[in-house]
Amino acid sequence: TDESGNSYNLTASGSVRPTQQTVGGRTVVRFDGTDDRLDQTSIGSKFSTVGEANFWTIGRPDTTNVPLGNRNLWYLSRVTHGSVRLSPAQSSITPGRCRFGGSRVDSDSTDNDDSGTLINTNSTVILHTKFDFSNSDKFLYTNGVVDVSDTTFASAGNTASENLSLFRLGASALAAGGTPTNWFSGDIEMQIVSSGSLTLSEIQKVEGYI
């Protein structure tokens, strides 16, 4: 449920709907690593003309049901504007690393970086990804500490030219209706999405909230 009041609720139905669980007194959404995902099909337009976007994810990867390959925490279709993937299993990403990246426009190559910090499975992690499109920068903060700083991300600008029709938690897909893949196995406690530039004070307020 979108707690901002803007009604950008994530939805799923039937067998692909993740379950709600309580862990340590906190409510989480549990993804089975097989077919669970949550979709939002109207928020993508918020990122078509912005100079900056921020994403916070509080998640807990699970080792009891680990699929091989990449596991998407979130994905904004298509590759434009980015995604965050965890990989505690064998894949193109070093086991235990977080890969984040994407592109801005069709002519840009996909630009990915891997975290320096190993993500412990069965432990809660706070990942903050910041895409500064205006200045060609992207950053990854792991548990509040700068993990990756990439100052050569994509081409500078504040518009996107790819399909932004789908925001997804728990898997990836090239577009709404596309075949999901990269299933996430574990819990997601909170996802915060912000389009537009944030001041340091505003970022600190978010950090204090979570």
Buried (B, 14 or more C-beta within 10 A) or exposed (E): EEEEEEEBEBEBEEEBBBEEEEEEEEEBBBBBBEBBBBBBBEBBEBBBEBBBBBBBBBBBBBEEEBBEBBBBBBBBBBBBBBBBBBBBBEBEBEBBBBBBBBBBBEEBEEBBBBBEBEBEBEEBBBBBBBBBBBEBBBBBBBEEEEBBEBEEBBEEBBEBBBBBBBBBBBBBBBEBEBEBBBBBBBBBBBBBBBBBBBEEEEBEEBEEEE
